C-alpha cells in the first residue's frame, strides 16, 4: 500500500478515535485533500508530457518522411535536367562535327592543290 493509502487509513482511524470537528482533524483532512490534488495534478502533468513526447516523435517521423520524399523528387529533377543538358550538348556537338566535316570536304580540293603547288615550287 502506498503512502497515500497509509495516510488515509491513519486518518480514518484517528477520525473514529477523536472528534471530527477538532482543529487538528480539520488540518489533517485538508493535508490529505491537498496531497490527493497534488498527486492528481502530477499524474495529469505526466500524461501531458507523455502525449507531447508521442506527438513530437510522430511529427519528427512525418518531417523525416517529407524530407526524404522532397530529396528524392529533387534528385529526379536534377537527373532529368542533367540528362537534358547532355542531350543538348550531344546534339550541338553532332551538328558542329557535321559542319566541320562539310567544311573540310569543301576545302580538301584547295588543300591538295596548295600542297601540290608547294611541293612543285621546291
C-alpha positions as CSV (number, residue, x, y, z in Angstrom):
1,X,0.0,0.0,0.0
2,X,1.4,3.4,-0.9
3,X,2.0,6.4,1.4
4,X,-1.3,7.9,0.3
5,X,-3.3,4.7,1.3
6,X,-1.5,4.5,4.7
7,X,-2.2,8.2,5.4
8,X,-5.9,7.7,4.6
9,X,-6.1,4.6,6.9
10,X,-4.5,6.5,9.7
11,X,-6.8,9.5,9.1
12,X,-9.9,7.3,9.3
13,X,-8.6,5.6,12.4
14,X,-8.0,9.0,14.0
15,X,-11.4,10.1,13.0
16,X,-13.0,7.3,14.8
17,X,-10.9,7.8,17.9
18,X,-11.3,11.6,18.1
19,X,-13.8,14.3,17.5
20,X,-14.2,15.0,13.8
21,X,-14.5,18.7,14.4
22,X,-11.2,19.2,16.2
23,X,-8.8,21.7,14.5
24,X,-6.1,19.0,14.1
25,X,-8.5,16.8,12.4
26,X,-9.6,19.5,10.0
27,X,-5.9,20.4,9.3
28,X,-5.2,16.7,8.6
29,X,-8.2,16.4,6.4
30,X,-7.0,19.4,4.3
31,X,-3.5,18.0,4.1
32,X,-4.8,14.7,2.7
33,X,-7.1,16.6,0.3
34,X,-4.1,18.7,-0.9
35,X,-1.9,15.6,-1.2
36,X,-4.6,14.0,-3.4
37,X,-4.9,17.0,-5.6
38,X,-1.1,17.3,-5.9
39,X,-0.9,13.6,-6.9
40,X,-3.7,14.0,-9.4
41,X,-2.0,17.1,-10.9
42,X,1.3,15.2,-11.1
43,X,-0.4,12.3,-12.9
44,X,-2.1,14.8,-15.3
45,X,1.2,16.6,-15.9
46,X,2.9,13.2,-16.6
47,X,0.2,12.3,-19.1
48,X,0.5,15.7,-20.8
49,X,4.3,15.3,-21.1
50,X,3.9,11.7,-22.4
51,X,1.4,12.8,-25.0
52,X,3.6,15.7,-26.0
53,X,6.5,13.3,-26.5
54,X,4.4,11.0,-28.6
55,X,3.3,13.9,-30.8
56,X,6.9,15.1,-31.1
57,X,8.0,11.6,-32.2
58,X,5.2,11.5,-34.7
59,X,5.9,14.9,-36.0
60,X,9.6,14.1,-36.4
61,X,8.9,10.9,-38.3
62,X,6.5,12.8,-40.6
63,X,9.0,15.5,-41.2
64,X,11.7,12.9,-42.0
65,X,9.3,11.2,-44.4
66,X,8.5,14.5,-46.1
67,X,12.2,15.5,-46.3
68,X,13.0,12.1,-47.8
69,X,10.3,12.5,-50.4
70,X,11.4,16.0,-51.2
71,X,15.0,14.9,-51.6
72,X,14.0,12.1,-53.9
73,X,12.0,14.4,-56.0
74,X,14.9,16.9,-56.2
75,X,17.2,14.1,-57.2
76,X,14.9,13.1,-60.0
77,X,14.6,16.7,-61.1
78,X,18.4,17.2,-61.1
79,X,19.0,13.9,-63.0
80,X,16.3,14.9,-65.6
81,X,18.0,18.4,-66.0
82,X,21.4,16.8,-66.4
83,X,20.1,14.4,-69.0
84,X,18.5,17.2,-71.0
85,X,21.8,19.1,-70.8
86,X,23.7,16.1,-72.0
87,X,21.3,15.6,-74.9
88,X,21.6,19.3,-75.9
89,X,25.4,19.1,-75.8
90,X,25.3,15.9,-77.8
91,X,23.0,17.4,-80.4
92,X,25.1,20.6,-80.6
93,X,28.3,18.6,-80.9
94,X,26.9,16.4,-83.7
95,X,25.8,19.4,-85.7
96,X,29.2,21.1,-85.2
97,X,31.0,17.9,-86.3
98,X,28.8,17.7,-89.4
99,X,29.6,21.4,-90.2
100,X,33.3,20.8,-89.8
101,X,33.2,17.7,-92.0
102,X,31.4,19.7,-94.6
103,X,33.9,22.5,-94.4
104,X,36.8,20.0,-94.7
105,X,35.3,18.3,-97.7
106,X,34.7,21.6,-99.4
107,X,38.3,22.7,-98.7
108,X,40.0,19.4,-99.5
109,X,40.5,20.2,-103.2
110,X,42.0,23.6,-102.3
111,X,44.3,21.9,-99.7
112,X,45.5,19.3,-102.2
113,X,46.2,21.9,-104.8
114,X,48.1,24.1,-102.3
115,X,50.2,21.1,-101.2
116,X,51.0,20.1,-104.8
117,X,51.9,23.6,-105.7
118,X,54.1,23.9,-102.7
119,X,55.9,20.7,-103.5
120,X,56.4,21.7,-107.1
121,X,58.0,25.0,-106.0
122,X,60.7,23.3,-104.1
